[in-house]
Amino acid sequence: MKKLTVPSTTTDSGILAPSDEYSLTVGPTGPIVLHDHYLVQKMQHFNRERVPERVVHAKGSGAHGFFEVTDDVRWFTKASFLAKVGKRTPVFARFSAVAGEQGYPDTLRDPRGFALKFYTDQGNFDLVGNNTPVFFMRDPSKFQDFIHSQKRLPDTGLRSNDMQWDYWTLSPESAHQVTILMSDRGTPRSWRHMNGFGSHTFSCVNDGGERYWVKYHFKTAQGIENFTASEAMAMAGEDPDFHRRDLSEAIARREAPEWRLEMQVMPFAEAADYRFNPFDLTKVWPHQDYPLIPVGRLVLDRNPANFFAEVEQAGFSPANLVPGTGLSPDRVLMARIFSYHDTHLHRIGPNYEQLPINAPKVPVHSYNKEGAMTYHHADAQPVYAPNSYGGPVADGAAGVDLGWSVEGQEIGRYAYDLHREDDDFGQAGTLVRDVLSAADRAHLVSNVVGHASDQVSSPVQDQVVAYWTNVDAELGREIGSGLGRPLPSPVANAVASHQR
């Protein structure tokens, strides 16, 4: 039998290590000495081998793949990665839960993150969305409070359904997202069997300078499949890593999951007098107004080789926009432009974009220098701009940011400018009455009653009944009956749908 040749252990500096098993001690029974540098190095590195987990989207996984353009969309965007039918762009995708920590079961009720990094020939384009087309709030000042309400109590360290329902029912704009969450869509069978959305309204501009508002929809080619509440709970006990395992094993079997990118496109000028605010993150654009336009397909066909390096150190930011793409007046989106990059600077480090998983596939010419863990250096290049020594110069024409006019406006704290059909409960009610099947609706009632019965106080249960009655009167009656709470009075039932 051929003897296996193995390398010798070294320190991280490449020096041969003295031992894999024994610390340096004073005699066989004496104390360990501080100058055992190899032991100290091993302990120091171990103490730091986990970066802080994400505050949200802590647990997840990901895969590599590609995006292929299938339809000509040059009429609304000049983005290079969308410029030619058949063009392929490498992509890394990360899926995640939102509220749970690293060890949390994959299948419990929660929104799911759907984050994509396109390594385009114009730099990285990141689309950081969810498996839902809407979200819980329309103003970023409420985001931190929302996340705190979904986390743990400061005294006991326990999750609290009472805290969740108290926040939701006092924030009526959450109704659309909570309706989705409390339906079976809140417990997808796998990441492969759910849709992904940019959620926000974004913008695009074509070669002629024409501007459009857009929404991104990634429709699963595997079909939508969900767990019931009981199935999700059972799987949480059987395999807490079920979603992570499912994605990895499907790709290993060469059953590459696929999604179709379809986009809604609104002419720029139509936003001003559209029937509701098109930049409100709690709303969807009806498809009869803005039909889905096919764009391309996303295929994930390669598992990470190193989970920590590629999944845990992946950093996504909606600020990563390539020419032809842009923002909108969606307040939550504009706040995320700052927040995502800032949290990666804290969690991974100031040079996280030099890590292979985050590094673009095009050359980087930047005046950002030094900092912890700098890997790429500029040698004798100028470190300031402007300069007379051949340093990079910004291209105002190619790299111009997409903007819009706000002349004559005063700085202040405003509710969204109301359009004629703005309200908090209308789209949630339409979802309940016109989209969910009878079985889906029955599960929604059961899920809400079960969740709001679990250590939720009587006053908050009354708020729950009023909240769902505003979504749909019959739904509120069924939930009130299930909770053993009387229907709200007409006064309580008249929660202002325009409350901000």
C-alpha positions in Angstrom: 0.0 0.0 0.0 1.4 3.4 -1.0 2.2 5.6 1.9 0.3 8.9 2.0 2.6 11.9 1.9 1.4 14.7 4.1 2.8 18.2 4.6 4.3 19.4 7.8 2.3 21.7 10.0 3.4 25.3 10.0 2.5 28.6 11.8 0.6 31.1 9.8 4.0 32.6 8.9 5.0 29.4 7.3 7.4 28.4 10.1 7.4 24.7 11.0 5.2 24.1 14.1 6.8 22.4 17.1 3.8 20.2 18.0 0.1 19.6 17.1 -0.6 18.0 20.5 1.5 19.3 23.3 1.8 22.8 24.9 5.1 24.1 26.2 5.0 23.6 30.0 7.4 23.8 33.0 7.9 20.0 33.3 5.2 17.4 32.7 3.0 18.7 35.5 3.9 22.4 35.5 2.1 25.5 34.1 2.0 26.5 30.5 4.4 29.3 29.6 3.3 32.5 27.8 6.0 32.3 25.3 4.5 29.2 23.6 3.9 31.4 20.6 2.3 28.6 18.5 -0.3 27.8 21.2 -1.0 31.5 21.7 -1.4 31.9 17.9 -3.8 29.0 17.7 -5.9 30.4 20.5 -5.9 33.9 19.2 -7.0 32.9 15.7 -9.7 30.6 17.1 -11.0 33.4 19.2 -11.4 35.5 16.0 -12.3 32.9 13.4 -16.0 34.0 13.3 -16.9 37.5 12.1 -19.9 39.0 13.9 -23.0 37.5 12.5 -25.3 39.7 10.5 -27.8 41.6 12.7 -30.5 40.4 10.2 -30.3 37.6 7.6 -27.8 35.9 9.9 -28.4 32.3 8.8 -28.4 31.4 5.2 -26.4 29.8 2.4 -25.6 30.5 -1.3 -24.4 29.3 -4.6 -22.7 30.4 -7.8 -24.3 30.6 -11.2 -25.0 32.8 -14.1 -27.6 35.2 -15.5 -28.4 34.9 -19.2 -30.4 37.5 -21.2 -33.3 36.0 -23.1 -35.1 39.1 -24.4 -34.1 42.5 -25.8 -34.6 45.1 -23.2 -32.4 47.8 -24.6 -35.5 50.0 -25.0 -35.5 50.8 -21.2 -31.9 50.2 -20.0 -28.4 50.7 -21.3 -26.9 48.3 -18.6 -24.2 46.3 -20.4 -25.1 43.0 -18.7 -28.6 43.3 -20.2 -27.5 44.6 -23.6 -27.5 41.5 -25.8 -29.7 38.4 -26.0 -27.6 35.4 -25.0 -25.1 37.4 -22.9 -24.1 35.6 -19.6 -22.9 37.2 -16.4 -21.5 35.3 -13.4 -23.7 35.6 -10.3 -23.4 34.7 -6.6 -26.7 34.3 -4.7 -27.3 34.2 -1.0 -30.6 33.0 0.6 -31.4 33.6 4.2 -33.9 33.9 7.0 -34.4 37.4 8.4 -35.0 37.3 12.2 -33.3 34.1 13.4 -29.7 33.7 14.5 -27.1 31.4 13.0 -28.4 28.3 14.7 -32.1 29.0 14.0 -34.1 26.3 12.2 -34.4 27.1 8.5 -38.1 26.3 8.1 -39.7 28.5 10.7 -42.0 31.3 9.7 -40.0 34.3 8.5 -39.4 36.3 5.3 -36.4 35.0 3.3 -33.6 37.1 1.9 -32.9 36.8 -1.8 -29.5 38.6 -2.5 -27.7 38.6 -5.9 -24.3 39.8 -6.9 -23.8 40.2 -10.7 -20.1 40.3 -11.6 -20.7 42.5 -14.7 -18.2 44.0 -17.1 -19.0 47.4 -15.7 -18.4 46.4 -12.0 -20.6 44.6 -9.5 -24.4 45.1 -9.6 -26.1 44.0 -6.3 -29.8 43.3 -6.0 -30.6 42.8 -2.3 -34.2 41.7 -2.0 -36.6 39.2 -0.4 -39.0 36.5 -1.3 -41.9 39.0 -1.0 -42.7 42.0 -3.3 -43.4 44.3 -0.3 -42.0 45.0 3.2 -43.3 46.0 6.7 -42.7 49.7 6.5 -42.3 52.6 4.1 -39.9 54.8 6.2 -36.4 53.6 7.3 -36.8 55.3 10.7 -39.0 52.4 11.7 -36.7 49.6 10.5 -34.6 49.3 13.7 -37.7 49.2 15.9 -39.2 46.6 13.6 -36.2 44.3 13.8 -36.0 44.7 17.6 -39.6 43.6 17.8 -38.7 40.4 15.9 -35.6 39.6 18.0 -35.4 38.9 21.7 -36.5 40.5 24.9 -33.7 42.3 26.9 -34.6 40.7 30.2 -35.2 37.1 29.4 -33.5 36.7 26.0 -36.7 35.1 24.6 -38.6 35.7 21.4 -42.0 37.3 22.0 -45.1 37.0 19.9 -46.7 39.7 22.0 -43.9 42.1 21.0 -44.3 41.2 17.3 -48.0 41.7 17.3 -47.9 44.9 19.3 -45.5 46.4 16.7 -47.4 45.1 13.7 -50.8 46.2 14.9 -49.5 49.7 15.8 -48.0 50.0 12.3 -50.9 49.5 9.9 -48.7 49.8 6.9 -47.3 46.4 7.8 -50.6 44.7 6.9 -49.7 43.6 3.3 -46.4 42.0 4.3 -47.9 40.4 7.5 -50.7 38.9 5.4 -48.1 37.2 3.2 -45.9 36.2 6.2 -48.8 34.6 8.1 -50.0 32.7 5.0 -48.2 29.5 3.9 -45.9 31.8 1.9 -44.2 32.5 5.2 -42.9 28.9 5.3 -41.5 28.1 1.8 -40.7 24.4 1.2 -37.2 25.4 0.0 -35.3 28.3 -1.4 -35.6 26.7 -4.8 -39.4 26.8 -4.6 -39.9 30.5 -3.8 -39.8 33.7 -5.9 -37.4 36.5 -5.4 -38.1 40.2 -5.6 -36.1 43.4 -5.7 -39.2 44.7 -3.7 -38.2 48.3 -4.1 -38.9 50.5 -7.1 -35.7 51.1 -8.9 -34.9 53.1 -12.1 -33.3 52.5 -15.5 -32.1 54.7 -18.3 -31.6 53.8 -21.9 -28.9 55.0 -24.4 -31.2 57.8 -25.5 -31.4 59.2 -21.9 -35.1 58.1 -21.4 -35.8 57.2 -17.8 -38.1 54.5 -16.4 -39.1 53.2 -13.0 -38.8 49.4 -12.7 -39.4 46.4 -10.4 -37.5 43.1 -10.5 -39.3 39.8 -10.2 -37.5 36.4 -10.2 -40.0 33.6 -10.8 -39.0 30.1 -9.7 -38.9 27.6 -12.6 -39.4 24.9 -10.0 -42.8 26.1 -9.1 -44.1 27.6 -5.8 -44.2 25.1 -2.9 -44.8 25.8 0.7 -44.9 24.0 4.0 -47.9 24.2 6.2 -47.3 25.5 9.7 -47.2 21.9 11.2 -44.9 20.6 8.4 -42.5 23.5 8.9 -42.4 22.9 12.6 -41.8 19.2 12.2 -39.0 19.8 9.7 -37.4 22.3 12.1 -37.0 19.5 14.6 -36.0 16.9 12.1 -33.4 19.0 10.2 -32.8 22.5 11.3 -30.6 23.0 8.2 -33.1 21.7 5.7 -33.1 24.7 3.3 -29.3 24.9 3.4 -29.0 21.1 2.7 -31.7 21.1 0.0 -29.9 23.8 -2.1 -26.5 22.2 -1.8 -27.7 18.7 -2.6 -29.8 19.8 -5.5 -26.8 21.4 -7.1 -24.6 18.4 -6.3 -27.2 16.2 -8.1 -26.9 18.6 -11.1 -30.5 19.7 -10.7 -29.5 23.4 -11.0 -32.4 25.6 -9.8 -33.5 28.3 -12.1 -35.5 31.6 -11.9 -36.9 33.7 -14.7 -36.3 37.5 -14.4 -39.4 39.5 -15.3 -39.6 43.2 -14.8 -42.4 45.8 -14.6 -41.6 49.1 -16.3 -43.3 52.4 -15.7 -42.5 55.5 -17.8 -40.8 58.1 -15.7 -43.5 60.7 -15.9 -46.4 58.4 -14.9 -45.3 58.1 -11.3 -46.4 61.7 -10.4 -50.1 61.1 -10.7 -50.3 57.3 -10.5 -53.3 56.2 -8.4 -51.1 55.3 -5.4 -47.5 56.2 -4.5 -45.4 53.9 -6.7 -42.4 54.2 -4.4 -44.2 52.9 -1.3 -42.5 49.7 -0.3 -45.7 48.3 1.2 -47.4 48.3 -2.2 -47.2 46.2 -5.4 -47.9 47.5 -8.9 -50.9 45.7 -10.3 -49.9 43.6 -13.3 -52.8 44.9 -15.4 -51.3 48.4 -15.2 -47.7 47.3 -15.7 -47.4 43.7 -17.1 -44.3 41.6 -16.4 -41.7 41.8 -19.2 -39.4 38.8 -19.7 -35.7 39.7 -19.4 -33.6 36.6 -18.7 -32.9 33.6 -16.5 -30.9 33.0 -13.4 -29.3 29.6 -13.0 -27.4 28.4 -9.9 -25.1 25.5 -10.8 -22.1 25.5 -8.4 -21.8 25.2 -4.7 -19.3 27.2 -2.6 -16.0 25.6 -2.1 -15.6 27.2 1.3 -18.7 28.3 3.2 -17.0 30.9 5.4 -15.1 32.6 2.6 -17.9 32.7 0.1 -21.2 32.8 2.1 -20.3 34.4 5.5 -17.9 36.9 4.0 -20.2 37.9 1.1 -21.2 41.5 1.3 -24.1 42.9 -0.7 -25.0 46.5 -1.1 -27.8 48.2 -3.1 -25.4 51.0 -3.6 -23.6 48.8 -6.2 -25.4 50.1 -9.3 -24.0 50.0 -12.8 -24.6 52.5 -15.6 -28.2 52.1 -16.9 -29.6 51.2 -13.4 -30.5 53.5 -10.5 -32.5 54.4 -7.5 -35.9 55.8 -6.8 -37.4 58.1 -4.1 -38.2 54.9 -2.0 -37.0 56.1 1.4 -36.2 52.6 2.6 -34.0 52.0 -0.5 -32.2 55.3 0.0 -31.4 54.5 3.6 -30.1 51.0 2.6 -27.6 52.7 0.3 -25.8 53.8 3.4 -26.7 51.0 5.8 -25.5 47.9 3.9 -22.0 49.1 3.1 -21.6 50.5 6.6 -22.5 47.3 8.3 -20.0 45.4 6.2 -17.3 47.8 7.2 -18.0 46.8 10.8 -18.7 43.1 10.3 -16.0 42.1 7.8 -13.6 45.1 7.6 -12.8 48.2 5.6 -11.4 46.3 2.7 -14.2 43.6 2.4 -14.6 44.4 -1.3 -11.1 43.0 -1.9 -12.1 39.6 -0.8 -12.5 37.2 -3.8 -16.3 36.7 -3.2 -16.9 40.5 -3.3 -14.2 41.6 -5.7 -15.4 42.8 -9.1 -14.2 41.0 -12.3 -13.0 44.3 -13.7 -10.0 46.5 -12.6 -10.5 48.8 -9.6 -9.0 52.3 -9.8 -9.7 54.0 -6.5 -8.3 56.6 -4.2 -9.4 54.6 -1.1 -6.1 53.5 0.5 -4.7 51.4 3.3 -6.9 50.2 6.2 -7.0 46.8 7.9 -6.4 43.7 5.7 -5.5 45.7 2.6 -4.5 43.2 -0.1 -4.3 45.3 -3.3 -1.8 48.2 -3.3 -1.3 51.0 -5.7 2.5 51.1 -5.7 3.7 54.5 -6.8 0.4 55.7 -8.1 -1.0 59.0 -7.0 -3.1 58.9 -3.8 -5.2 62.0 -4.4 -7.3 63.7 -7.0 -7.0 65.8 -9.0 -3.3 65.1 -9.8 -0.8 65.6 -12.6 0.7 62.1 -12.6 -1.7 59.9 -14.4 -4.1 58.9 -11.6 -7.7 57.8 -12.5 -10.2 60.5 -13.5 -14.0 60.2 -13.1 -16.1 59.9 -16.3 -19.0 62.2 -15.7 -20.9 61.0 -18.8 -20.5 57.2 -18.3 -20.8 57.1 -14.5 -23.5 59.8 -14.0 -26.0 58.9 -11.2 -29.7 58.8 -12.2 -31.5 61.6 -10.4 -34.8 63.5 -10.4 -35.9 67.0 -9.7 -36.7 68.2 -6.2 -36.5 71.9 -6.7 -38.6 74.2 -4.5 -38.9 71.6 -1.7 -38.2 72.4 1.9 -36.3 70.0 4.2 -38.7 68.5 6.8 -40.2 65.3 8.1 -43.0 64.3 5.9 -45.4 61.5 5.4 -45.4 60.2 1.8 -47.2 62.5 -0.6 -50.6 60.8 -0.8 -52.0 59.7 -4.1 -55.8 59.1 -4.5 -55.8 55.4 -3.7 -53.1 55.2 -1.0 -54.2 53.2 2.0 -52.6 50.6 4.3 -55.1 47.8 4.2 -56.5 47.7 0.6 -53.8 45.6 -1.1 -53.7 43.2 1.9 -57.5 42.8 1.6 -57.3 42.2 -2.2 -54.7 39.5 -1.5 -57.0 37.7 1.0 -60.2 38.0 -1.1 -58.9 37.6 -4.7 -55.6 35.8 -4.6 -55.5 33.3 -1.7 -57.5 30.1 -2.2 -60.0 28.9 0.3 -57.4 26.5 1.7 -54.8 29.3 1.8 -57.2 31.6 3.7 -58.1 28.9 6.2 -54.4 28.3 6.8 -53.9 32.1 7.2 -56.6 32.2 9.9 -55.1 29.1 11.7 -51.6 30.5 11.5 -52.6 33.9 12.9 -54.7 32.4 15.7 -52.0 30.0 16.6 -49.3 32.6 16.6 -51.4 35.3 18.4 -52.5 32.8 21.1 -48.9 32.0 22.2 -48.3 34.2 25.2 -49.9 37.3 23.6 -51.6 39.6 26.1 -55.4 40.3 25.9 -55.0 44.0 24.9 -52.6 43.0 22.1 -55.0 40.3 21.0 -57.7 42.9 20.7 -55.3 44.9 18.5 -54.8 41.8 16.4 -58.5 41.4 15.8 -58.9 45.1 14.9 -55.9 44.9 12.6 -57.3 41.9 10.6 -60.8 43.4 10.6 -59.4 46.3 8.7 -57.8 43.9 6.2 -61.1 42.0 5.7 -64.1 42.1 7.9 -64.9 38.4 7.6 -61.3 37.5 8.2 -61.3 39.6 11.4 -64.4 37.9 12.6 -62.8 34.4 12.1 -59.6 35.4 13.8 -61.6 37.0 16.7 -63.6 33.9 17.1 -60.4 31.8 17.1 -58.8 34.0 19.8 -62.0 34.1 21.8 -62.0 37.9 21.5 -65.1 40.0 20.8 -65.2 41.9 17.5 -63.9 45.4 17.7 -66.3 48.3 18.1 -66.9 50.6 15.1 -64.6 53.1 16.7 -61.8 50.6 17.2 -62.5 49.3 13.7 -61.9 52.7 12.2 -58.1 52.6 12.4 -57.1 55.4 10.0 -55.9 53.7 6.9 -53.7 56.7 6.1 -52.0 56.6 9.5 -48.4 57.4 9.1 
